[in-house]
């Protein structure tokens, strides 16, 4: 009998244990956690202005910082991005102790809210674990804990190489402003991406960031608060007054109130690259097979001739033009010599260009001759709001560049490329009745090249702008953008059309001088935006004819 009771009790205990094992985990950790290991390695970093008020006269959409190479330092209170290269080559690295990593200037910093481990809750007396996952910030020192939570709402460091960061001297002070976006469906929400083959898998929900063992890209949309400065005005009687600098702007409806500027900060993990840099000086001294400089002089008997080794005065080194003959954008850095400090000969001058080859080096690192390489396609994405009427023109631009690259590849390899080498493709942005289904290739995303139509008008707008994000160590173009400013272009088109109408006699000189043609158009359309230029012109003609 006792044996049966004991057997029954054992069976019940087994069932109870089985039921306990089936209890689902309860995750009580909070959104926004990240594994520290996911931030290891070296990163590219770039800032891009993505939003500017019309009356802010200090920057424009598309203005970008230089591309930086950084690594993250995790301290108890801050996550800081430090340059991994010398701004002046040879000035600091020689003094770094062997076995220690070089750390340059800090270019970005964010407040760390918490260091913690994700563990099951447990009974501190028995050690028995529960089914509840929680954030443990007590059992281990902060630097041993696997997770951290960062306040991504503002970059605590200013960058005066970036115009919107306050470098212009236009009488403004730009300070970081907190900008928190918690809705993953908001276009300004932080994005964390993982490379999947040739594509990307993006995670926008803060609840899922902690699942990522590796991050290959992330971006943050931040805000800068631009506040007008005041300056001290001295009077002849010795008295002084503080006057707002914005009162002295030359023209335009500048706002003396503070302005909010949106900036997208992009961080892209530095991928493996076999790109072959090209040193591209203004010119260089021609040398013979022995490495001796070739010098020449004018001889009245034979004309220009090479100097002999014992000839000195009157002999000039032969210089072969490079940048002087054909200009390229370049990556330029100073170099330090311990004996001569900064020298002209030591300057780092690297051509900026795309890597158009699938492979440029073999497995041993040896440079593959161009004749044996295979090309790849450079792809530009249109913006989300690019006018459909401009798609054919954009494609023709891509075809023209593709033909130029194909001719280059053909001259180097002897083989005409079968596939296009340069393409302009539509943005994949897509929205439906439920919201944004595909965010596409957004402005400032360092993973993509853009042919970007900026639709919103800006007082500081250009007509076009084409910045490139070039690796500061190699000159390789990692991403490039070509911006076309639609409102400014439309204004120039309207003015050109008015001049043509004036020359043809369709507008009287008196009406043109008095601005009556503009007045009729504004009255007819009421300053409405987004109207096709042909429709605007037809409306203006009707207004002039009808005397509106």
GUTI-707062 format. One line per field, with one value per residue (C-alpha): x, z, y; residue number from 0. Coordinates in Angstrom, 3 decimals. Each point is the difference from the previous one (the first is absolute). Example, Ala and Ser with C-alpha at 12.3 -4.5 7.8 and 13.67 -1.06 7.14 Angstrom:
c1	c(12.300; 1.370)
c3	c(7.800; -0.660)
c2	c(-4.500; 3.440)
k	c(0; 1)
//
This chain:
c1	c(0.000; 2.763; 1.753; -3.084; -0.332; 3.629; -0.390; -3.051; 1.772; 2.976; -2.301; -1.697; 3.365; 1.060; -3.248; 0.399; 3.568; -1.114; -2.743; 2.474; 2.320; -2.811; -0.581; 0.839; 2.694; -1.212; 2.292; 0.011; 2.993; -0.643; 0.292; 3.214; 2.511; 3.067; 2.721; 3.334; 1.722; -2.188; 1.825; 3.516; 2.224; 0.561; -2.757; -0.551; -1.852; -1.695; -2.546; -2.553; -2.468; -3.458; -2.290; 0.329; -2.608; -0.478; 1.146; 3.195; 2.863; 2.876; -0.266; -2.017; -1.342; 2.788; 2.887; 2.365; 2.939; 3.212; 0.042; 1.748; 1.395; -0.744; -0.114; -2.203; 1.268; -2.450; 0.532; -2.265; -1.911; 0.655; 0.205; 2.614; 1.119; 3.705; 1.852; 2.128; 2.372; 2.253; -1.297; 3.662; 1.802; 3.018; -0.651; -1.365; 0.296; 3.803; -0.462; -2.618; 1.347; 0.363; -2.937; -2.453; -2.593; 0.191; -2.885; -0.567; -2.407; -3.533; -2.635; -3.217; -1.153; -3.250; -1.117; -0.131; -3.085; 0.779; 2.348; -1.643; -0.283; -3.184; -0.574; -2.761; -1.132; 1.149; -0.420; 3.056; -0.140; -0.490; 1.209; -3.209; -0.811; -3.421; -1.479; 0.386; 2.743; 1.226; 2.780; 2.676; 2.274; 1.423; 1.621; 2.955; 2.099; -1.385; 2.843; -0.761; -3.715; -1.062; -2.654; -0.334; -2.745; 0.969; -1.757; 0.133; -2.019; 2.986; 3.659; 1.808; 2.976; 0.096; 1.794; 1.211; 1.018; -3.719; -1.741; -3.182; 2.190; 0.926; 3.000; -1.250; 0.308; -3.446; -0.946; -1.607; 0.780; -1.083; -0.650; -1.341; -3.678; -1.609; -2.046; -1.598; -1.903; -1.499; -2.410; 1.824; -2.357; 1.263; 2.530; 2.258; 0.119; 3.462; 0.893; 2.326; 0.997; 1.715; 1.581; -1.596; 1.998; -0.452; -2.989; -0.944; -2.339; -1.046; -1.345; -1.951; -1.770; 1.955; -1.466; 2.131; 3.322; 1.246; -0.392; 2.768; 3.377; 1.519; -0.898; 1.372; -1.799; -2.075; -1.192; -1.525; -2.011; 1.034; -0.797; 2.178; -1.381; 1.466; -0.263; 0.908; 3.102; 0.358; 3.058; 1.275; -0.507; 2.216; -1.103; 2.192; -0.897; 1.405; -3.330; -0.820; -3.055; -0.696; -1.516; -1.350; 2.182; -3.079; -1.016; 2.938; -0.639; 0.134; -3.351; -2.752; -2.701; 2.504; -1.567; 1.541; -1.638; 1.832; -0.099; -0.124; 2.184; -0.380; 3.191; 0.303; 3.074; 0.957; 2.375; 1.108; 2.310; 3.185; -0.129; 2.960; 1.271; 2.708; -0.164; 3.331; 0.567; 1.434; 2.376; -1.031; 2.262; -0.194; 3.037; 3.108; 3.650; 0.861; 2.784; 2.135; 0.444; 2.620; -2.380; 1.854; -2.025; -0.116; 1.157; -0.016; 1.388; -0.277; 2.909; 0.020; 1.740; -2.384; -2.952; -1.228; 2.328; 0.609; 2.581; 3.053; 0.739; 2.586; -2.222; -1.740; -1.241; -2.479; -1.263; -3.629; -1.591; -2.632; -3.399; -2.790; -3.422; -2.746; -2.515; 1.330; -1.030; -3.197; -1.652; -1.686; -1.440; 2.661; 0.466; 2.633; 1.803; 3.113; 2.991; 2.491; 3.741; 1.987; 2.783; -2.031; -3.467; -2.737; 1.351; -1.448; 1.622; -1.511; -3.625; -2.452; -1.791; -2.282; -2.391; -3.690; -1.600; -2.329; 1.415; -1.431; 1.623; -1.383; 3.504; 3.187; 2.309; 0.399; -0.133; 3.642; -0.675; 1.828; -1.503; -1.764; 0.922; -2.958; -0.122; -0.975; -2.656; -3.784; -2.077; -3.068; -2.978; -0.238; -3.630; -1.708; -3.489; -2.477; -1.673; -3.462; -1.547; 1.878; -2.423; -1.036; 0.474; 3.743; 0.474; 0.902; 2.594; 1.453; 0.322; 1.760; 2.478; 0.725; 0.412; 2.469; 2.133; -0.239; 1.347; 2.928; 0.857; -0.422; 2.512; 2.444; -0.412; 0.308; 3.251; 1.437; -1.263; -0.554; -3.518; -3.209; -2.140; -3.228; -1.925; -0.516; 2.703; -2.088; -3.729; -2.568; -2.877; -3.264; -0.217; -1.699; -2.037; -3.578; -2.995; -3.522; -3.121; 1.743; 2.976; 3.529; 0.671; 3.547; 2.095; 2.208; 3.384; -0.267; 1.987; 3.180; 0.072; 3.686; -0.765; -1.322; 0.824; -2.753; -1.172; -2.144; -2.737; -0.399; -3.577; -0.252; 1.049; 2.879; 1.415; 3.560; -0.776; 2.463; -0.962; 2.052; 2.447; 2.052; 1.866; 1.894; 0.765; 3.588; 2.042; 2.519; 2.755; -0.437; -2.126; -2.481; -3.522; -2.220; -3.177; -0.825; -3.000; -1.121; -2.627; -2.280; -1.938; -3.425; -1.368; 3.106; -0.049; -3.688; 0.750; 2.789; -2.212; -2.777; 2.420; 1.508; -3.476; -0.897; 3.108; -0.884; -3.553; 1.410; 2.331; -2.875; -2.238; -2.519; 0.601; 0.232; 3.080; -2.134; -1.873; 3.281; 1.616; -3.108; -0.185; -3.563; 0.627; 1.052; -2.946; -2.474; 1.500; -0.104; -3.593; -0.998; 1.685; 0.087; 3.639; -0.945; 2.943; 0.456; -1.489; 1.460; 2.085; -1.977; -3.236; 1.437; 1.029; -3.423; -1.693; 2.216; -0.823; -3.731; 0.319; 1.858; -2.504; -3.036; 1.476; -0.361)
c3	c(0.000; 0.984; -3.211; -2.029; 1.866; -0.631; -3.683; -0.279; 1.697; -2.366; -3.011; 1.187; 0.505; -3.541; -1.411; 2.034; -1.198; -3.579; 0.373; 1.499; -2.968; -2.409; 1.473; -2.565; 0.686; 1.067; -1.435; 2.258; -1.661; -1.472; -3.657; -1.393; 1.374; -2.106; 0.278; 0.505; -2.354; -2.860; 0.124; -0.253; -2.977; -2.221; -1.441; -2.594; 1.321; -1.956; 0.763; -2.551; 0.352; -0.780; 1.202; 0.037; 0.593; -2.960; 1.985; 1.381; -1.948; 1.300; -1.856; -2.514; -0.487; -1.196; 1.645; 1.382; 2.297; -1.039; 0.315; 3.162; 1.064; 3.680; 2.685; 3.088; 3.561; 2.661; 3.332; 3.012; -1.019; -3.703; -3.358; -1.943; -3.625; -0.438; -3.279; -0.854; -2.252; 0.308; -1.374; -0.577; -1.095; 2.103; 2.747; 2.740; -0.763; 0.417; 3.651; 0.730; 2.185; -1.755; 0.644; 0.584; -2.440; -1.466; 0.971; -1.849; 0.617; 1.233; -2.619; 1.570; 3.514; 1.500; 3.584; 1.298; 2.130; 1.349; -0.120; 0.768; -0.621; -1.130; 2.417; 1.646; 3.333; 2.845; 3.705; 1.644; 2.827; -1.986; -3.466; -1.520; -3.308; -1.156; -3.475; 0.084; -2.059; 1.596; -0.243; 2.588; 0.726; 3.337; -0.194; -2.215; -0.517; -2.696; -2.413; 0.110; -0.726; -3.522; -0.748; 0.060; -0.653; -1.685; -0.171; -3.782; 0.111; -0.279; -0.951; 2.832; -2.115; -2.475; -3.329; -1.389; -3.296; -0.652; -1.112; 1.953; 3.040; 0.154; -2.278; -2.207; 2.289; -1.135; 3.463; 1.301; 2.661; -0.739; 2.996; 0.170; 0.855; 1.324; -2.649; 1.030; -2.566; 1.494; -2.805; -2.369; -2.820; 0.165; -2.795; 2.629; 2.236; 0.601; -2.413; 0.722; -3.026; -0.553; -3.321; -1.604; -3.107; -2.433; 1.908; 3.417; 2.802; 1.989; 3.544; 1.041; 3.140; 3.228; 1.435; -2.436; 0.068; 2.786; -2.201; -2.333; 0.584; -2.719; -1.466; -3.368; -0.291; 2.074; -0.327; 2.324; -0.941; 2.386; 0.439; 0.311; 1.489; -1.829; 2.177; -1.230; 1.650; 1.364; -0.283; 1.975; -1.706; 1.222; -0.193; -0.206; 3.537; 1.329; 0.662; -1.401; -0.994; -0.964; -3.505; -1.759; -2.952; -2.027; -0.194; -2.334; -2.553; -3.474; -1.449; 0.238; 2.539; 2.557; 3.296; 3.187; 1.934; 0.597; -2.810; 0.230; -2.465; -0.527; -0.523; -0.824; 1.568; -1.823; 1.253; -2.403; 1.073; -2.072; -2.358; -1.379; -3.078; -2.497; -1.610; -1.368; 0.931; -2.575; 1.108; -1.993; 0.545; -1.898; -1.949; 0.539; -1.009; -2.940; 0.785; -2.073; 0.480; 2.669; 1.960; -0.818; -0.662; -3.654; -0.374; -3.155; -1.244; -3.088; -2.400; -2.876; -2.231; 0.414; 1.915; 3.173; 1.177; 3.087; 2.454; 0.840; 3.586; 0.495; -1.258; 2.695; -0.526; -2.824; 0.211; 0.887; 1.103; -2.395; 1.695; -1.279; 0.574; 1.647; 1.966; -1.876; -3.249; 1.016; 3.307; 2.295; 3.459; 2.388; 3.581; 1.346; 3.330; 1.369; 1.043; 2.797; -0.217; 3.239; -1.608; -2.283; 1.620; -2.636; -3.521; -3.451; -1.271; 2.809; -0.591; -0.487; -3.321; -1.026; -2.912; 0.890; -2.161; 0.196; 0.087; -3.291; 0.299; 1.567; 1.157; -0.155; 1.994; 0.164; 3.152; 0.772; -0.220; -3.299; -2.320; -2.942; -3.345; -1.340; -3.123; 2.181; 2.130; -0.234; 0.304; 2.154; -0.179; 1.824; 0.891; 0.914; 1.514; -0.700; 2.950; 1.258; -1.548; -3.284; -2.695; -2.299; -2.984; 0.731; 0.059; -3.726; 0.370; 3.107; -1.837; -2.898; 2.453; 1.326; -3.523; -0.889; 3.046; -0.695; -3.506; 1.358; 2.557; -2.616; -2.266; 2.916; 0.854; -3.682; -0.316; 3.067; -0.535; -3.747; 0.684; -0.348; 3.177; -0.560; 2.868; 0.708; 2.241; 1.222; 0.696; 1.312; 1.556; 1.745; 3.762; 1.554; 2.381; 0.199; 2.116; 0.206; 2.078; 3.039; -0.146; -1.372; -1.264; -1.277; 1.139; -3.065; -0.364; 2.258; -0.206; 2.046; -0.046; -0.421; -1.623; -3.211; -2.730; -0.804; -2.848; 2.352; -0.931; 2.881; -0.329; 2.910; -0.654; 2.027; 0.159; -0.040; -2.792; -2.743; -3.451; 0.317; 2.447; -0.271; 3.166; 0.261; 3.137; -0.634; 2.295; 1.739; -0.265; -3.571; -1.876; -1.012; -0.400; 2.417; -0.926; -2.129; -0.493; -2.731; 1.204; -2.288; 1.759; -1.595; 1.312; -1.063; -3.426; -0.458; 0.882; -2.574; -2.619; 0.649; -0.261; -3.221; -1.480; 0.886; -1.771; -3.097; 0.084; 0.352; -2.976; -2.093; 0.937; 1.879; 3.082; -0.265; 1.482; 2.266; 1.297; 0.557; 1.860; 2.131; 0.730; -1.299; -1.534; 3.416; 1.678; -2.420; 0.552; 3.792; -0.159; -2.273; 1.968; 3.517; 0.643; -0.162; 0.017; -1.948; -3.256; -3.286; -1.643; -3.247; 1.937; 1.771; -3.307; -1.546; 3.049; -0.260; -3.692; 0.733; 2.863; -2.187; -2.835; 2.237; 2.039; 3.315)
c2	c(0.000; 2.456; -0.870; 1.008; 3.313; 0.832; -0.833; 2.235; 2.893; -0.365; 0.009; 3.192; 1.687; -0.925; 1.410; 3.194; 0.422; -0.533; 2.614; 2.461; -0.548; 0.833; 3.455; 2.678; 2.573; 3.419; 2.680; 3.052; 1.654; 3.434; 1.122; 1.421; -2.489; -0.836; -2.602; 1.721; -2.420; 1.278; 3.360; -1.467; 0.714; 3.023; 2.175; 2.693; 3.047; 2.788; 2.729; 1.255; 2.872; -1.425; 2.807; 3.797; 2.737; 2.328; 3.039; -1.598; 1.507; -2.115; -3.312; -2.019; -3.516; -2.284; 1.827; -2.636; -0.433; -1.701; -3.777; -1.187; -3.361; -0.635; -2.649; -0.001; 0.338; -1.171; 1.718; -0.073; 3.113; 0.623; -1.759; 1.957; -0.283; 0.764; 0.412; -3.016; 1.937; 3.007; 3.268; 0.906; -3.135; -0.933; 2.560; -2.261; -3.707; -0.154; 0.991; -2.695; -2.810; -3.372; -2.275; 2.854; 1.295; 3.477; 2.279; 3.249; 2.862; -0.788; 0.856; -1.349; -0.875; -1.261; -0.406; -3.586; -0.515; -3.459; -3.012; -3.328; -3.735; -1.717; -2.904; -1.979; 1.299; -2.225; -0.558; 1.515; -2.562; -3.215; 1.040; -1.381; 1.711; 1.142; 0.386; 3.806; 1.683; 3.192; 2.592; -0.714; 2.956; -1.132; -3.431; 0.934; 3.150; 2.317; -0.788; -3.745; 0.313; -1.004; 2.610; 3.771; 2.515; 3.257; 3.348; 0.412; 3.242; 2.350; 0.050; 1.736; 1.121; 2.881; -0.369; 3.313; -1.625; -0.322; 3.207; -0.697; -0.587; 3.651; 0.407; 2.815; 2.968; 1.150; 1.187; -3.185; -2.564; -3.583; -2.232; -3.553; -0.297; -3.170; -1.808; -3.288; -2.089; -3.157; -0.905; -2.398; 1.059; 3.580; 0.763; 1.618; -3.094; -1.519; -2.806; -2.915; -2.085; -3.344; -0.887; -3.075; -0.913; 2.887; 1.380; 1.319; -0.982; 3.062; 0.008; 3.077; -1.263; 0.746; -3.211; -2.014; 1.830; -2.240; -3.094; 1.175; -1.682; 2.158; 3.381; 1.120; 3.329; 2.366; 3.563; 2.561; 3.058; 2.760; 3.673; 3.066; 3.182; 3.002; 3.103; 3.513; 1.395; 3.496; 2.181; 2.939; 3.367; 2.853; 3.628; 3.087; 1.029; -3.275; -1.680; -3.449; -2.016; -3.612; -0.198; -3.137; -0.941; -0.978; 3.670; 0.546; -2.763; 1.495; -1.054; -2.554; -0.853; -1.285; -1.005; 1.358; -2.833; -3.258; -2.560; -3.780; -1.894; -3.744; -1.969; -3.696; -1.581; -3.196; -2.687; -2.733; -2.813; 0.224; -3.005; -1.880; 1.788; -0.837; 3.446; 1.235; 3.685; 2.385; 2.749; 3.064; 3.024; 3.263; -1.206; -2.128; 0.062; -2.271; -2.467; -2.340; -3.751; 0.643; 2.220; 3.210; 3.147; 0.947; 3.607; 2.071; 3.285; 2.159; -0.301; 2.484; -2.505; -2.957; 1.435; -1.697; -2.759; -2.106; 1.245; -2.042; -1.021; 2.768; 2.810; 2.027; 3.560; 0.401; -3.590; -0.563; -3.309; -1.324; -0.167; -2.221; 1.592; -2.045; 2.083; 3.055; -1.670; -1.774; 0.868; -2.503; 0.341; -1.203; -1.098; 2.372; -0.255; 1.606; -2.118; 0.656; -0.498; 0.178; 2.005; 2.255; -0.122; 0.541; -0.446; 0.448; -3.197; -2.056; 1.007; -2.858; 0.593; -2.865; 0.032; -0.480; -2.690; -2.976; -3.491; -1.308; -3.452; -3.149; -0.926; 2.083; -2.320; -3.760; -2.145; 0.841; 3.745; 0.439; 2.616; -1.631; 1.626; 2.037; -2.173; -2.988; 1.700; -0.196; 3.218; 0.555; 2.363; 3.340; 0.691; 3.299; 0.152; 2.768; 1.719; -0.913; 3.131; 0.177; 1.252; -2.830; 2.339; 0.062; -3.791; -0.237; 2.779; -1.652; -3.310; 1.710; 1.531; -3.487; -1.370; 2.751; -0.725; -3.722; 0.552; 2.021; -2.696; -2.738; 1.773; 0.187; -3.690; -0.968; 1.941; -1.779; -3.548; -0.203; -1.296; 1.986; -0.406; -1.929; 1.623; 3.715; 1.459; 2.937; -0.055; 2.457; -1.923; 0.989; 0.260; -3.028; 2.182; -1.264; 1.001; -1.418; 0.558; -1.504; 2.379; -0.285; -3.531; 0.634; 2.968; -0.273; 1.671; 3.049; 3.199; -0.329; -3.817; -0.830; -3.361; 1.534; 2.496; 2.501; 2.176; 2.026; 2.464; 2.481; 1.183; 2.445; 3.634; 1.442; 3.501; -1.394; -2.452; -0.786; -1.218; -3.160; -1.540; -3.200; -1.016; -3.293; -1.996; -1.077; -2.214; 2.309; -2.639; -1.231; 2.540; -2.717; 1.393; -1.899; 1.882; 3.025; 2.245; 2.363; 2.473; 2.006; 2.774; 0.009; 3.290; 1.938; -1.675; 0.851; 3.635; 0.212; -1.662; 2.540; 2.920; -1.388; -0.490; 3.594; 1.262; -2.030; 1.364; 3.515; -0.492; -1.379; 2.900; -2.177; 2.183; 3.768; 1.616; 2.157; -3.069; -1.855; 2.926; 0.480; -3.728; -0.268; -3.424; -1.342; 1.697; -1.567; -3.466; 0.287; 1.228; -2.862; -2.792; 1.399; -1.015; -3.657; -2.402; -3.211; 1.284; -1.201; 2.781; -0.285; 0.468; 3.029; 1.546; -0.632; 1.525; 3.076; 0.403; -0.221; 2.478; 2.493; -0.419; 0.332; 2.834; -1.835)
k	c(0; 1; 2; 3; 4; 5; 6; 7; 8; 9; 10; 11; 12; 13; 14; 15; 16; 17; 18; 19; 20; 21; 22; 23; 24; 25; 26; 27; 28; 29; 30; 31; 32; 33; 34; 35; 36; 37; 38; 39; 40; 41; 42; 43; 44; 45; 46; 47; 48; 49; 50; 51; 52; 53; 54; 55; 56; 57; 58; 59; 60; 61; 62; 63; 64; 65; 66; 67; 68; 69; 70; 71; 72; 73; 74; 75; 76; 77; 78; 79; 80; 81; 82; 83; 84; 85; 86; 87; 88; 89; 90; 91; 92; 93; 94; 95; 96; 97; 98; 99; 100; 101; 102; 103; 104; 105; 106; 107; 108; 109; 110; 111; 112; 113; 114; 115; 116; 117; 118; 119; 120; 121; 122; 123; 124; 125; 126; 127; 128; 129; 130; 131; 132; 133; 134; 135; 136; 137; 138; 139; 140; 141; 142; 143; 144; 145; 146; 147; 148; 149; 150; 151; 152; 153; 154; 155; 156; 157; 158; 159; 160; 161; 162; 163; 164; 165; 166; 167; 168; 169; 170; 171; 172; 173; 174; 175; 176; 177; 178; 179; 180; 181; 182; 183; 184; 185; 186; 187; 188; 189; 190; 191; 192; 193; 194; 195; 196; 197; 198; 199; 200; 201; 202; 203; 204; 205; 206; 207; 208; 209; 210; 211; 212; 213; 214; 215; 216; 217; 218; 219; 220; 221; 222; 223; 224; 225; 226; 227; 228; 229; 230; 231; 232; 233; 234; 235; 236; 237; 238; 239; 240; 241; 242; 243; 244; 245; 246; 247; 248; 249; 250; 251; 252; 253; 254; 255; 256; 257; 258; 259; 260; 261; 262; 263; 264; 265; 266; 267; 268; 269; 270; 271; 272; 273; 274; 275; 276; 277; 278; 279; 280; 281; 282; 283; 284; 285; 286; 287; 288; 289; 290; 291; 292; 293; 294; 295; 296; 297; 298; 299; 300; 301; 302; 303; 304; 305; 306; 307; 308; 309; 310; 311; 312; 313; 314; 315; 316; 317; 318; 319; 320; 321; 322; 323; 324; 325; 326; 327; 328; 329; 330; 331; 332; 333; 334; 335; 336; 337; 338; 339; 340; 341; 342; 343; 344; 345; 346; 347; 348; 349; 350; 351; 352; 353; 354; 355; 356; 357; 358; 359; 360; 361; 362; 363; 364; 365; 366; 367; 368; 369; 370; 371; 372; 373; 374; 375; 376; 377; 378; 379; 380; 381; 382; 383; 384; 385; 386; 387; 388; 389; 390; 391; 392; 393; 394; 395; 396; 397; 398; 399; 400; 401; 402; 403; 404; 405; 406; 407; 408; 409; 410; 411; 412; 413; 414; 415; 416; 417; 418; 419; 420; 421; 422; 423; 424; 425; 426; 427; 428; 429; 430; 431; 432; 433; 434; 435; 436; 437; 438; 439; 440; 441; 442; 443; 444; 445; 446; 447; 448; 449; 450; 451; 452; 453; 454; 455; 456; 457; 458; 459; 460; 461; 462; 463; 464; 465; 466; 467; 468; 469; 470; 471; 472; 473; 474; 475; 476; 477; 478; 479; 480; 481; 482; 483; 484; 485; 486; 487; 488; 489; 490; 491; 492; 493; 494; 495; 496; 497; 498; 499; 500; 501; 502; 503; 504; 505; 506; 507; 508; 509; 510; 511; 512; 513; 514; 515; 516; 517; 518; 519; 520; 521; 522; 523; 524; 525; 526; 527; 528; 529; 530; 531; 532; 533; 534; 535; 536; 537; 538; 539; 540; 541; 542; 543; 544; 545; 546; 547)
//
